[in-house]
Amino acid sequence: MSGTEGDDTAESDLRFVTAAARGAGTSVARASGTGSARVTVAGLTGGAARVRVSDAATRTVTVKVTSDRGTREFRITNSERMTHRQEFLLDLGDLGNVTAVEAAAPGGLELNVVK
């Protein structure tokens, strides 16, 4: 997994592990679409974004997180060794009061923001 816009791989990897440790969590917002999906939330602090893609060949998704600190973009790439290749995770902790999350990937996808 790797990050963009100044994010280093260590930060992105930590965000993945932290999101996985949160477990299923309580769903705050959910959306689905083809190519992208976007949700708005009311100043969420913490939580995680879970993206499920329909195409098992998809290895990378892009997640944009908008908060009171601005917008950050993360590219999440799953290794072929991962048993959950169609699911991508991003911890939203330390990103401020999150107001919107958008995920993009080829084909159908479902975005679920949990707390």
Phi and psi restraints in degrees (range 20) as a CNS / XPLOR table:
assign (resid 1 and name C) (resid 2 and name N)
       (resid 2 and name CA) (resid 2 and name C) 1.0 -137.1 20.0 2
assign (resid 2 and name N) (resid 2 and name CA)
       (resid 2 and name C) (resid 3 and name N) 1.0 157.1 20.0 2
assign (resid 2 and name C) (resid 3 and name N)
       (resid 3 and name CA) (resid 3 and name C) 1.0 -111.1 20.0 2
assign (resid 3 and name N) (resid 3 and name CA)
       (resid 3 and name C) (resid 4 and name N) 1.0 168.8 20.0 2
assign (resid 3 and name C) (resid 4 and name N)
       (resid 4 and name CA) (resid 4 and name C) 1.0 -129.5 20.0 2
assign (resid 4 and name N) (resid 4 and name CA)
       (resid 4 and name C) (resid 5 and name N) 1.0 179.1 20.0 2
assign (resid 4 and name C) (resid 5 and name N)
       (resid 5 and name CA) (resid 5 and name C) 1.0 52.0 20.0 2
assign (resid 5 and name N) (resid 5 and name CA)
       (resid 5 and name C) (resid 6 and name N) 1.0 50.6 20.0 2
assign (resid 5 and name C) (resid 6 and name N)
       (resid 6 and name CA) (resid 6 and name C) 1.0 88.4 20.0 2
assign (resid 6 and name N) (resid 6 and name CA)
       (resid 6 and name C) (resid 7 and name N) 1.0 -8.5 20.0 2
assign (resid 6 and name C) (resid 7 and name N)
       (resid 7 and name CA) (resid 7 and name C) 1.0 -75.1 20.0 2
assign (resid 7 and name N) (resid 7 and name CA)
       (resid 7 and name C) (resid 8 and name N) 1.0 136.8 20.0 2
assign (resid 7 and name C) (resid 8 and name N)
       (resid 8 and name CA) (resid 8 and name C) 1.0 -97.5 20.0 2
assign (resid 8 and name N) (resid 8 and name CA)
       (resid 8 and name C) (resid 9 and name N) 1.0 166.7 20.0 2
assign (resid 8 and name C) (resid 9 and name N)
       (resid 9 and name CA) (resid 9 and name C) 1.0 -59.1 20.0 2
assign (resid 9 and name N) (resid 9 and name CA)
       (resid 9 and name C) (resid 10 and name N) 1.0 -38.2 20.0 2
assign (resid 9 and name C) (resid 10 and name N)
       (resid 10 and name CA) (resid 10 and name C) 1.0 -60.3 20.0 2
assign (resid 10 and name N) (resid 10 and name CA)
       (resid 10 and name C) (resid 11 and name N) 1.0 -42.7 20.0 2
assign (resid 10 and name C) (resid 11 and name N)
       (resid 11 and name CA) (resid 11 and name C) 1.0 -64.6 20.0 2
assign (resid 11 and name N) (resid 11 and name CA)
       (resid 11 and name C) (resid 12 and name N) 1.0 -45.6 20.0 2
assign (resid 11 and name C) (resid 12 and name N)
       (resid 12 and name CA) (resid 12 and name C) 1.0 -64.0 20.0 2
assign (resid 12 and name N) (resid 12 and name CA)
       (resid 12 and name C) (resid 13 and name N) 1.0 -40.8 20.0 2
assign (resid 12 and name C) (resid 13 and name N)
       (resid 13 and name CA) (resid 13 and name C) 1.0 -63.1 20.0 2
assign (resid 13 and name N) (resid 13 and name CA)
       (resid 13 and name C) (resid 14 and name N) 1.0 -42.7 20.0 2
assign (resid 13 and name C) (resid 14 and name N)
       (resid 14 and name CA) (resid 14 and name C) 1.0 -63.3 20.0 2
assign (resid 14 and name N) (resid 14 and name CA)
       (resid 14 and name C) (resid 15 and name N) 1.0 -39.5 20.0 2
assign (resid 14 and name C) (resid 15 and name N)
       (resid 15 and name CA) (resid 15 and name C) 1.0 -64.1 20.0 2
assign (resid 15 and name N) (resid 15 and name CA)
       (resid 15 and name C) (resid 16 and name N) 1.0 -35.5 20.0 2
assign (resid 15 and name C) (resid 16 and name N)
       (resid 16 and name CA) (resid 16 and name C) 1.0 -67.1 20.0 2
assign (resid 16 and name N) (resid 16 and name CA)
       (resid 16 and name C) (resid 17 and name N) 1.0 -49.9 20.0 2
assign (resid 16 and name C) (resid 17 and name N)
       (resid 17 and name CA) (resid 17 and name C) 1.0 -62.9 20.0 2
assign (resid 17 and name N) (resid 17 and name CA)
       (resid 17 and name C) (resid 18 and name N) 1.0 -42.5 20.0 2
assign (resid 17 and name C) (resid 18 and name N)
       (resid 18 and name CA) (resid 18 and name C) 1.0 -63.4 20.0 2
assign (resid 18 and name N) (resid 18 and name CA)
       (resid 18 and name C) (resid 19 and name N) 1.0 -42.9 20.0 2
assign (resid 18 and name C) (resid 19 and name N)
       (resid 19 and name CA) (resid 19 and name C) 1.0 -62.5 20.0 2
assign (resid 19 and name N) (resid 19 and name CA)
       (resid 19 and name C) (resid 20 and name N) 1.0 -41.6 20.0 2
assign (resid 19 and name C) (resid 20 and name N)
       (resid 20 and name CA) (resid 20 and name C) 1.0 -64.1 20.0 2
assign (resid 20 and name N) (resid 20 and name CA)
       (resid 20 and name C) (resid 21 and name N) 1.0 -37.7 20.0 2
assign (resid 20 and name C) (resid 21 and name N)
       (resid 21 and name CA) (resid 21 and name C) 1.0 -68.2 20.0 2
assign (resid 21 and name N) (resid 21 and name CA)
       (resid 21 and name C) (resid 22 and name N) 1.0 -24.2 20.0 2
assign (resid 21 and name C) (resid 22 and name N)
       (resid 22 and name CA) (resid 22 and name C) 1.0 -67.5 20.0 2
assign (resid 22 and name N) (resid 22 and name CA)
       (resid 22 and name C) (resid 23 and name N) 1.0 -19.6 20.0 2
assign (resid 22 and name C) (resid 23 and name N)
       (resid 23 and name CA) (resid 23 and name C) 1.0 73.6 20.0 2
assign (resid 23 and name N) (resid 23 and name CA)
       (resid 23 and name C) (resid 24 and name N) 1.0 -155.7 20.0 2
assign (resid 23 and name C) (resid 24 and name N)
       (resid 24 and name CA) (resid 24 and name C) 1.0 -67.3 20.0 2
assign (resid 24 and name N) (resid 24 and name CA)
       (resid 24 and name C) (resid 25 and name N) 1.0 -39.9 20.0 2
assign (resid 24 and name C) (resid 25 and name N)
       (resid 25 and name CA) (resid 25 and name C) 1.0 65.9 20.0 2
assign (resid 25 and name N) (resid 25 and name CA)
       (resid 25 and name C) (resid 26 and name N) 1.0 176.1 20.0 2
assign (resid 25 and name C) (resid 26 and name N)
       (resid 26 and name CA) (resid 26 and name C) 1.0 -96.4 20.0 2
assign (resid 26 and name N) (resid 26 and name CA)
       (resid 26 and name C) (resid 27 and name N) 1.0 127.0 20.0 2
assign (resid 26 and name C) (resid 27 and name N)
       (resid 27 and name CA) (resid 27 and name C) 1.0 -67.3 20.0 2
assign (resid 27 and name N) (resid 27 and name CA)
       (resid 27 and name C) (resid 28 and name N) 1.0 130.7 20.0 2
assign (resid 27 and name C) (resid 28 and name N)
       (resid 28 and name CA) (resid 28 and name C) 1.0 -103.1 20.0 2
assign (resid 28 and name N) (resid 28 and name CA)
       (resid 28 and name C) (resid 29 and name N) 1.0 -39.6 20.0 2
assign (resid 28 and name C) (resid 29 and name N)
       (resid 29 and name CA) (resid 29 and name C) 1.0 -155.7 20.0 2
assign (resid 29 and name N) (resid 29 and name CA)
       (resid 29 and name C) (resid 30 and name N) 1.0 146.6 20.0 2
assign (resid 29 and name C) (resid 30 and name N)
       (resid 30 and name CA) (resid 30 and name C) 1.0 -143.5 20.0 2
assign (resid 30 and name N) (resid 30 and name CA)
       (resid 30 and name C) (resid 31 and name N) 1.0 142.2 20.0 2
assign (resid 30 and name C) (resid 31 and name N)
       (resid 31 and name CA) (resid 31 and name C) 1.0 -151.8 20.0 2
assign (resid 31 and name N) (resid 31 and name CA)
       (resid 31 and name C) (resid 32 and name N) 1.0 156.6 20.0 2
assign (resid 31 and name C) (resid 32 and name N)
       (resid 32 and name CA) (resid 32 and name C) 1.0 -137.3 20.0 2
assign (resid 32 and name N) (resid 32 and name CA)
       (resid 32 and name C) (resid 33 and name N) 1.0 161.8 20.0 2
assign (resid 32 and name C) (resid 33 and name N)
       (resid 33 and name CA) (resid 33 and name C) 1.0 -177.1 20.0 2
assign (resid 33 and name N) (resid 33 and name CA)
       (resid 33 and name C) (resid 34 and name N) 1.0 -178.5 20.0 2
assign (resid 33 and name C) (resid 34 and name N)
       (resid 34 and name CA) (resid 34 and name C) 1.0 -110.6 20.0 2
assign (resid 34 and name N) (resid 34 and name CA)
       (resid 34 and name C) (resid 35 and name N) 1.0 117.6 20.0 2
assign (resid 34 and name C) (resid 35 and name N)
       (resid 35 and name CA) (resid 35 and name C) 1.0 91.1 20.0 2
assign (resid 35 and name N) (resid 35 and name CA)
       (resid 35 and name C) (resid 36 and name N) 1.0 -37.1 20.0 2
assign (resid 35 and name C) (resid 36 and name N)
       (resid 36 and name CA) (resid 36 and name C) 1.0 -162.3 20.0 2
assign (resid 36 and name N) (resid 36 and name CA)
       (resid 36 and name C) (resid 37 and name N) 1.0 161.1 20.0 2
assign (resid 36 and name C) (resid 37 and name N)
       (resid 37 and name CA) (resid 37 and name C) 1.0 -149.4 20.0 2
assign (resid 37 and name N) (resid 37 and name CA)
       (resid 37 and name C) (resid 38 and name N) 1.0 144.2 20.0 2
assign (resid 37 and name C) (resid 38 and name N)
       (resid 38 and name CA) (resid 38 and name C) 1.0 -137.7 20.0 2
assign (resid 38 and name N) (resid 38 and name CA)
       (resid 38 and name C) (resid 39 and name N) 1.0 140.0 20.0 2
assign (resid 38 and name C) (resid 39 and name N)
       (resid 39 and name CA) (resid 39 and name C) 1.0 -128.7 20.0 2
assign (resid 39 and name N) (resid 39 and name CA)
       (resid 39 and name C) (resid 40 and name N) 1.0 152.4 20.0 2
assign (resid 39 and name C) (resid 40 and name N)
       (resid 40 and name CA) (resid 40 and name C) 1.0 -112.9 20.0 2
assign (resid 40 and name N) (resid 40 and name CA)
       (resid 40 and name C) (resid 41 and name N) 1.0 144.5 20.0 2
assign (resid 40 and name C) (resid 41 and name N)
       (resid 41 and name CA) (resid 41 and name C) 1.0 -134.1 20.0 2
assign (resid 41 and name N) (resid 41 and name CA)
       (resid 41 and name C) (resid 42 and name N) 1.0 159.2 20.0 2
assign (resid 41 and name C) (resid 42 and name N)
       (resid 42 and name CA) (resid 42 and name C) 1.0 -94.7 20.0 2
assign (resid 42 and name N) (resid 42 and name CA)
       (resid 42 and name C) (resid 43 and name N) 1.0 80.0 20.0 2
assign (resid 42 and name C) (resid 43 and name N)
       (resid 43 and name CA) (resid 43 and name C) 1.0 59.8 20.0 2
assign (resid 43 and name N) (resid 43 and name CA)
       (resid 43 and name C) (resid 44 and name N) 1.0 49.6 20.0 2
assign (resid 43 and name C) (resid 44 and name N)
       (resid 44 and name CA) (resid 44 and name C) 1.0 -71.1 20.0 2
assign (resid 44 and name N) (resid 44 and name CA)
       (resid 44 and name C) (resid 45 and name N) 1.0 129.2 20.0 2
assign (resid 44 and name C) (resid 45 and name N)
       (resid 45 and name CA) (resid 45 and name C) 1.0 -111.3 20.0 2
assign (resid 45 and name N) (resid 45 and name CA)
       (resid 45 and name C) (resid 46 and name N) 1.0 130.8 20.0 2
assign (resid 45 and name C) (resid 46 and name N)
       (resid 46 and name CA) (resid 46 and name C) 1.0 80.5 20.0 2
assign (resid 46 and name N) (resid 46 and name CA)
       (resid 46 and name C) (resid 47 and name N) 1.0 -160.0 20.0 2
assign (resid 46 and name C) (resid 47 and name N)
       (resid 47 and name CA) (resid 47 and name C) 1.0 87.4 20.0 2
assign (resid 47 and name N) (resid 47 and name CA)
       (resid 47 and name C) (resid 48 and name N) 1.0 -172.1 20.0 2
assign (resid 47 and name C) (resid 48 and name N)
       (resid 48 and name CA) (resid 48 and name C) 1.0 -151.4 20.0 2
assign (resid 48 and name N) (resid 48 and name CA)
       (resid 48 and name C) (resid 49 and name N) 1.0 154.7 20.0 2
assign (resid 48 and name C) (resid 49 and name N)
       (resid 49 and name CA) (resid 49 and name C) 1.0 -106.0 20.0 2
assign (resid 49 and name N) (resid 49 and name CA)
       (resid 49 and name C) (resid 50 and name N) 1.0 131.1 20.0 2
assign (resid 49 and name C) (resid 50 and name N)
       (resid 50 and name CA) (resid 50 and name C) 1.0 -118.7 20.0 2
assign (resid 50 and name N) (resid 50 and name CA)
       (resid 50 and name C) (resid 51 and name N) 1.0 125.6 20.0 2
assign (resid 50 and name C) (resid 51 and name N)
       (resid 51 and name CA) (resid 51 and name C) 1.0 -117.7 20.0 2
assign (resid 51 and name N) (resid 51 and name CA)
       (resid 51 and name C) (resid 52 and name N) 1.0 126.8 20.0 2
assign (resid 51 and name C) (resid 52 and name N)
       (resid 52 and name CA) (resid 52 and name C) 1.0 -116.1 20.0 2
assign (resid 52 and name N) (resid 52 and name CA)
       (resid 52 and name C) (resid 53 and name N) 1.0 124.0 20.0 2
assign (resid 52 and name C) (resid 53 and name N)
       (resid 53 and name CA) (resid 53 and name C) 1.0 -104.0 20.0 2
assign (resid 53 and name N) (resid 53 and name CA)
       (resid 53 and name C) (resid 54 and name N) 1.0 151.8 20.0 2
assign (resid 53 and name C) (resid 54 and name N)
       (resid 54 and name CA) (resid 54 and name C) 1.0 -82.9 20.0 2
assign (resid 54 and name N) (resid 54 and name CA)
       (resid 54 and name C) (resid 55 and name N) 1.0 -25.5 20.0 2
assign (resid 54 and name C) (resid 55 and name N)
       (resid 55 and name CA) (resid 55 and name C) 1.0 -94.8 20.0 2
assign (resid 55 and name N) (resid 55 and name CA)
       (resid 55 and name C) (resid 56 and name N) 1.0 114.4 20.0 2
assign (resid 55 and name C) (resid 56 and name N)
       (resid 56 and name CA) (resid 56 and name C) 1.0 -63.5 20.0 2
assign (resid 56 and name N) (resid 56 and name CA)
       (resid 56 and name C) (resid 57 and name N) 1.0 -17.7 20.0 2
assign (resid 56 and name C) (resid 57 and name N)
       (resid 57 and name CA) (resid 57 and name C) 1.0 -80.2 20.0 2
assign (resid 57 and name N) (resid 57 and name CA)
       (resid 57 and name C) (resid 58 and name N) 1.0 -12.5 20.0 2
assign (resid 57 and name C) (resid 58 and name N)
       (resid 58 and name CA) (resid 58 and name C) 1.0 -69.7 20.0 2
assign (resid 58 and name N) (resid 58 and name CA)
       (resid 58 and name C) (resid 59 and name N) 1.0 125.0 20.0 2
assign (resid 58 and name C) (resid 59 and name N)
       (resid 59 and name CA) (resid 59 and name C) 1.0 -110.5 20.0 2
assign (resid 59 and name N) (resid 59 and name CA)
       (resid 59 and name C) (resid 60 and name N) 1.0 -17.1 20.0 2
assign (resid 59 and name C) (resid 60 and name N)
       (resid 60 and name CA) (resid 60 and name C) 1.0 -134.8 20.0 2
assign (resid 60 and name N) (resid 60 and name CA)
       (resid 60 and name C) (resid 61 and name N) 1.0 137.2 20.0 2
assign (resid 60 and name C) (resid 61 and name N)
       (resid 61 and name CA) (resid 61 and name C) 1.0 -125.7 20.0 2
assign (resid 61 and name N) (resid 61 and name CA)
       (resid 61 and name C) (resid 62 and name N) 1.0 155.8 20.0 2
assign (resid 61 and name C) (resid 62 and name N)
       (resid 62 and name CA) (resid 62 and name C) 1.0 -111.7 20.0 2
assign (resid 62 and name N) (resid 62 and name CA)
       (resid 62 and name C) (resid 63 and name N) 1.0 131.8 20.0 2
assign (resid 62 and name C) (resid 63 and name N)
       (resid 63 and name CA) (resid 63 and name C) 1.0 -123.0 20.0 2
assign (resid 63 and name N) (resid 63 and name CA)
       (resid 63 and name C) (resid 64 and name N) 1.0 125.1 20.0 2
assign (resid 63 and name C) (resid 64 and name N)
       (resid 64 and name CA) (resid 64 and name C) 1.0 -105.9 20.0 2
assign (resid 64 and name N) (resid 64 and name CA)
       (resid 64 and name C) (resid 65 and name N) 1.0 129.2 20.0 2
assign (resid 64 and name C) (resid 65 and name N)
       (resid 65 and name CA) (resid 65 and name C) 1.0 -117.8 20.0 2
assign (resid 65 and name N) (resid 65 and name CA)
       (resid 65 and name C) (resid 66 and name N) 1.0 123.0 20.0 2
assign (resid 65 and name C) (resid 66 and name N)
       (resid 66 and name CA) (resid 66 and name C) 1.0 -107.9 20.0 2
assign (resid 66 and name N) (resid 66 and name CA)
       (resid 66 and name C) (resid 67 and name N) 1.0 130.9 20.0 2
assign (resid 66 and name C) (resid 67 and name N)
       (resid 67 and name CA) (resid 67 and name C) 1.0 -143.4 20.0 2
assign (resid 67 and name N) (resid 67 and name CA)
       (resid 67 and name C) (resid 68 and name N) 1.0 -176.6 20.0 2
assign (resid 67 and name C) (resid 68 and name N)
       (resid 68 and name CA) (resid 68 and name C) 1.0 -65.7 20.0 2
assign (resid 68 and name N) (resid 68 and name CA)
       (resid 68 and name C) (resid 69 and name N) 1.0 -7.7 20.0 2
assign (resid 68 and name C) (resid 69 and name N)
       (resid 69 and name CA) (resid 69 and name C) 1.0 -100.4 20.0 2
assign (resid 69 and name N) (resid 69 and name CA)
       (resid 69 and name C) (resid 70 and name N) 1.0 4.8 20.0 2
assign (resid 69 and name C) (resid 70 and name N)
       (resid 70 and name CA) (resid 70 and name C) 1.0 109.8 20.0 2
assign (resid 70 and name N) (resid 70 and name CA)
       (resid 70 and name C) (resid 71 and name N) 1.0 -165.5 20.0 2
assign (resid 70 and name C) (resid 71 and name N)
       (resid 71 and name CA) (resid 71 and name C) 1.0 -112.6 20.0 2
assign (resid 71 and name N) (resid 71 and name CA)
       (resid 71 and name C) (resid 72 and name N) 1.0 132.3 20.0 2
assign (resid 71 and name C) (resid 72 and name N)
       (resid 72 and name CA) (resid 72 and name C) 1.0 -122.0 20.0 2
assign (resid 72 and name N) (resid 72 and name CA)
       (resid 72 and name C) (resid 73 and name N) 1.0 146.4 20.0 2
assign (resid 72 and name C) (resid 73 and name N)
       (resid 73 and name CA) (resid 73 and name C) 1.0 -117.9 20.0 2
assign (resid 73 and name N) (resid 73 and name CA)
       (resid 73 and name C) (resid 74 and name N) 1.0 134.4 20.0 2
assign (resid 73 and name C) (resid 74 and name N)
       (resid 74 and name CA) (resid 74 and name C) 1.0 -124.1 20.0 2
assign (resid 74 and name N) (resid 74 and name CA)
       (resid 74 and name C) (resid 75 and name N) 1.0 135.3 20.0 2
assign (resid 74 and name C) (resid 75 and name N)
       (resid 75 and name CA) (resid 75 and name C) 1.0 -104.1 20.0 2
assign (resid 75 and name N) (resid 75 and name CA)
       (resid 75 and name C) (resid 76 and name N) 1.0 122.8 20.0 2
assign (resid 75 and name C) (resid 76 and name N)
       (resid 76 and name CA) (resid 76 and name C) 1.0 -111.9 20.0 2
assign (resid 76 and name N) (resid 76 and name CA)
       (resid 76 and name C) (resid 77 and name N) 1.0 120.9 20.0 2
assign (resid 76 and name C) (resid 77 and name N)
       (resid 77 and name CA) (resid 77 and name C) 1.0 -118.4 20.0 2
assign (resid 77 and name N) (resid 77 and name CA)
       (resid 77 and name C) (resid 78 and name N) 1.0 123.6 20.0 2
assign (resid 77 and name C) (resid 78 and name N)
       (resid 78 and name CA) (resid 78 and name C) 1.0 -90.3 20.0 2
assign (resid 78 and name N) (resid 78 and name CA)
       (resid 78 and name C) (resid 79 and name N) 1.0 139.5 20.0 2
assign (resid 78 and name C) (resid 79 and name N)
       (resid 79 and name CA) (resid 79 and name C) 1.0 -72.2 20.0 2
assign (resid 79 and name N) (resid 79 and name CA)
       (resid 79 and name C) (resid 80 and name N) 1.0 151.6 20.0 2
assign (resid 79 and name C) (resid 80 and name N)
       (resid 80 and name CA) (resid 80 and name C) 1.0 -63.8 20.0 2
assign (resid 80 and name N) (resid 80 and name CA)
       (resid 80 and name C) (resid 81 and name N) 1.0 -18.9 20.0 2
assign (resid 80 and name C) (resid 81 and name N)
       (resid 81 and name CA) (resid 81 and name C) 1.0 -77.6 20.0 2
assign (resid 81 and name N) (resid 81 and name CA)
       (resid 81 and name C) (resid 82 and name N) 1.0 -14.5 20.0 2
assign (resid 81 and name C) (resid 82 and name N)
       (resid 82 and name CA) (resid 82 and name C) 1.0 -72.0 20.0 2
assign (resid 82 and name N) (resid 82 and name CA)
       (resid 82 and name C) (resid 83 and name N) 1.0 134.9 20.0 2
assign (resid 82 and name C) (resid 83 and name N)
       (resid 83 and name CA) (resid 83 and name C) 1.0 -77.9 20.0 2
assign (resid 83 and name N) (resid 83 and name CA)
       (resid 83 and name C) (resid 84 and name N) 1.0 -16.4 20.0 2
assign (resid 83 and name C) (resid 84 and name N)
       (resid 84 and name CA) (resid 84 and name C) 1.0 -110.4 20.0 2
assign (resid 84 and name N) (resid 84 and name CA)
       (resid 84 and name C) (resid 85 and name N) 1.0 48.8 20.0 2
assign (resid 84 and name C) (resid 85 and name N)
       (resid 85 and name CA) (resid 85 and name C) 1.0 -53.7 20.0 2
assign (resid 85 and name N) (resid 85 and name CA)
       (resid 85 and name C) (resid 86 and name N) 1.0 -27.9 20.0 2
assign (resid 85 and name C) (resid 86 and name N)
       (resid 86 and name CA) (resid 86 and name C) 1.0 -89.5 20.0 2
assign (resid 86 and name N) (resid 86 and name CA)
       (resid 86 and name C) (resid 87 and name N) 1.0 3.6 20.0 2
assign (resid 86 and name C) (resid 87 and name N)
       (resid 87 and name CA) (resid 87 and name C) 1.0 -120.2 20.0 2
assign (resid 87 and name N) (resid 87 and name CA)
       (resid 87 and name C) (resid 88 and name N) 1.0 133.1 20.0 2
assign (resid 87 and name C) (resid 88 and name N)
       (resid 88 and name CA) (resid 88 and name C) 1.0 -124.0 20.0 2
assign (resid 88 and name N) (resid 88 and name CA)
       (resid 88 and name C) (resid 89 and name N) 1.0 138.9 20.0 2
assign (resid 88 and name C) (resid 89 and name N)
       (resid 89 and name CA) (resid 89 and name C) 1.0 -126.4 20.0 2
assign (resid 89 and name N) (resid 89 and name CA)
       (resid 89 and name C) (resid 90 and name N) 1.0 145.1 20.0 2
assign (resid 89 and name C) (resid 90 and name N)
       (resid 90 and name CA) (resid 90 and name C) 1.0 -145.4 20.0 2
assign (resid 90 and name N) (resid 90 and name CA)
       (resid 90 and name C) (resid 91 and name N) 1.0 122.0 20.0 2
assign (resid 90 and name C) (resid 91 and name N)
       (resid 91 and name CA) (resid 91 and name C) 1.0 -73.5 20.0 2
assign (resid 91 and name N) (resid 91 and name CA)
       (resid 91 and name C) (resid 92 and name N) 1.0 135.4 20.0 2
assign (resid 91 and name C) (resid 92 and name N)
       (resid 92 and name CA) (resid 92 and name C) 1.0 -100.4 20.0 2
assign (resid 92 and name N) (resid 92 and name CA)
       (resid 92 and name C) (resid 93 and name N) 1.0 4.4 20.0 2
assign (resid 92 and name C) (resid 93 and name N)
       (resid 93 and name CA) (resid 93 and name C) 1.0 -62.0 20.0 2
assign (resid 93 and name N) (resid 93 and name CA)
       (resid 93 and name C) (resid 94 and name N) 1.0 150.1 20.0 2
assign (resid 93 and name C) (resid 94 and name N)
       (resid 94 and name CA) (resid 94 and name C) 1.0 62.5 20.0 2
assign (resid 94 and name N) (resid 94 and name CA)
       (resid 94 and name C) (resid 95 and name N) 1.0 19.4 20.0 2
assign (resid 94 and name C) (resid 95 and name N)
       (resid 95 and name CA) (resid 95 and name C) 1.0 -105.4 20.0 2
assign (resid 95 and name N) (resid 95 and name CA)
       (resid 95 and name C) (resid 96 and name N) 1.0 6.8 20.0 2
assign (resid 95 and name C) (resid 96 and name N)
       (resid 96 and name CA) (resid 96 and name C) 1.0 91.6 20.0 2
assign (resid 96 and name N) (resid 96 and name CA)
       (resid 96 and name C) (resid 97 and name N) 1.0 -161.9 20.0 2
assign (resid 96 and name C) (resid 97 and name N)
       (resid 97 and name CA) (resid 97 and name C) 1.0 -83.5 20.0 2
assign (resid 97 and name N) (resid 97 and name CA)
       (resid 97 and name C) (resid 98 and name N) 1.0 101.2 20.0 2
assign (resid 97 and name C) (resid 98 and name N)
       (resid 98 and name CA) (resid 98 and name C) 1.0 -73.4 20.0 2
assign (resid 98 and name N) (resid 98 and name CA)
       (resid 98 and name C) (resid 99 and name N) 1.0 131.6 20.0 2
assign (resid 98 and name C) (resid 99 and name N)
       (resid 99 and name CA) (resid 99 and name C) 1.0 -115.4 20.0 2
assign (resid 99 and name N) (resid 99 and name CA)
       (resid 99 and name C) (resid 100 and name N) 1.0 -20.0 20.0 2
assign (resid 99 and name C) (resid 100 and name N)
       (resid 100 and name CA) (resid 100 and name C) 1.0 -155.3 20.0 2
assign (resid 100 and name N) (resid 100 and name CA)
       (resid 100 and name C) (resid 101 and name N) 1.0 147.0 20.0 2
assign (resid 100 and name C) (resid 101 and name N)
       (resid 101 and name CA) (resid 101 and name C) 1.0 -135.5 20.0 2
assign (resid 101 and name N) (resid 101 and name CA)
       (resid 101 and name C) (resid 102 and name N) 1.0 132.3 20.0 2
assign (resid 101 and name C) (resid 102 and name N)
       (resid 102 and name CA) (resid 102 and name C) 1.0 -129.0 20.0 2
assign (resid 102 and name N) (resid 102 and name CA)
       (resid 102 and name C) (resid 103 and name N) 1.0 135.0 20.0 2
assign (resid 102 and name C) (resid 103 and name N)
       (resid 103 and name CA) (resid 103 and name C) 1.0 -119.5 20.0 2
assign (resid 103 and name N) (resid 103 and name CA)
       (resid 103 and name C) (resid 104 and name N) 1.0 143.6 20.0 2
assign (resid 103 and name C) (resid 104 and name N)
       (resid 104 and name CA) (resid 104 and name C) 1.0 -137.2 20.0 2
assign (resid 104 and name N) (resid 104 and name CA)
       (resid 104 and name C) (resid 105 and name N) 1.0 137.7 20.0 2
assign (resid 104 and name C) (resid 105 and name N)
       (resid 105 and name CA) (resid 105 and name C) 1.0 -166.8 20.0 2
assign (resid 105 and name N) (resid 105 and name CA)
       (resid 105 and name C) (resid 106 and name N) 1.0 157.7 20.0 2
assign (resid 105 and name C) (resid 106 and name N)
       (resid 106 and name CA) (resid 106 and name C) 1.0 -63.5 20.0 2
assign (resid 106 and name N) (resid 106 and name CA)
       (resid 106 and name C) (resid 107 and name N) 1.0 143.1 20.0 2
assign (resid 106 and name C) (resid 107 and name N)
       (resid 107 and name CA) (resid 107 and name C) 1.0 79.3 20.0 2
assign (resid 107 and name N) (resid 107 and name CA)
       (resid 107 and name C) (resid 108 and name N) 1.0 -165.0 20.0 2
assign (resid 107 and name C) (resid 108 and name N)
       (resid 108 and name CA) (resid 108 and name C) 1.0 -75.2 20.0 2
assign (resid 108 and name N) (resid 108 and name CA)
       (resid 108 and name C) (resid 109 and name N) 1.0 144.8 20.0 2
assign (resid 108 and name C) (resid 109 and name N)
       (resid 109 and name CA) (resid 109 and name C) 1.0 -150.7 20.0 2
assign (resid 109 and name N) (resid 109 and name CA)
       (resid 109 and name C) (resid 110 and name N) 1.0 157.5 20.0 2
assign (resid 109 and name C) (resid 110 and name N)
       (resid 110 and name CA) (resid 110 and name C) 1.0 -126.6 20.0 2
assign (resid 110 and name N) (resid 110 and name CA)
       (resid 110 and name C) (resid 111 and name N) 1.0 131.0 20.0 2
assign (resid 110 and name C) (resid 111 and name N)
       (resid 111 and name CA) (resid 111 and name C) 1.0 -110.4 20.0 2
assign (resid 111 and name N) (resid 111 and name CA)
       (resid 111 and name C) (resid 112 and name N) 1.0 129.1 20.0 2
assign (resid 111 and name C) (resid 112 and name N)
       (resid 112 and name CA) (resid 112 and name C) 1.0 -131.8 20.0 2
assign (resid 112 and name N) (resid 112 and name CA)
       (resid 112 and name C) (resid 113 and name N) 1.0 121.7 20.0 2
assign (resid 112 and name C) (resid 113 and name N)
       (resid 113 and name CA) (resid 113 and name C) 1.0 -101.1 20.0 2
assign (resid 113 and name N) (resid 113 and name CA)
       (resid 113 and name C) (resid 114 and name N) 1.0 126.7 20.0 2
assign (resid 113 and name C) (resid 114 and name N)
       (resid 114 and name CA) (resid 114 and name C) 1.0 -121.2 20.0 2
assign (resid 114 and name N) (resid 114 and name CA)
       (resid 114 and name C) (resid 115 and name N) 1.0 157.4 20.0 2
